[in-house]
Amino acid sequence: MKKRGFGEGLYNGFGGKVESGETPKQAAIRELKEEAGIDADLTFCGILVFANEGQPFTHYIHIFTAHEFKGEPEESDEMRPEWFSMPDEFRSNPETTKVSEPPIPYNKMWEDDRLWFPTMFSGKKFEGRVDFHTIQKEDGTTEWIMSRWWFGEIKSSK
């Protein structure tokens, strides 16, 4: 659960900005350690571009997955790590694998996650773009609304 900053109160993956001299994968490994106290061998699986109406920039996000990790997950000032179960259709033996984690809480995540998570879970590489516009709510907060999106599988040229 994101505890502060953009996306506060939503479940989101670990991550942050790529520092000078880092590759996106090195940044993801560093952020995972800083935000959750764990180490993992990460595998690249996709790229997402987020465009926000009225903003002169986009967010270009590299997505990585991990199937196991080392260390004991710790809460940081930015994130509270929580684990959720993989949907049955993406688990190798759903009928024999005991699931102790709750299901993925899509209703407490960014709206686009439910659209690209299935491709990620299937092990396929993907790319996508989501355009947002904002509305100001009566309580003074800003709500981000998806206005356009597309996602596609990256096919290997082999």
ABEGO torsion letter per residue (X at the ends): XBABEBGBGBBBBBEEBBBBGBBAAAAAAAAAAAAAGBBBBBBBABBBBBBBBGBABBBBBBBBBBABBBEBBBBBAABBBBBBBBBAAABABAAABBBABBBBBAAABBAAAAAAAAAAAAGBBBBBBBBBBBBBBAAGBBBBBBABBBBBBBBBAX
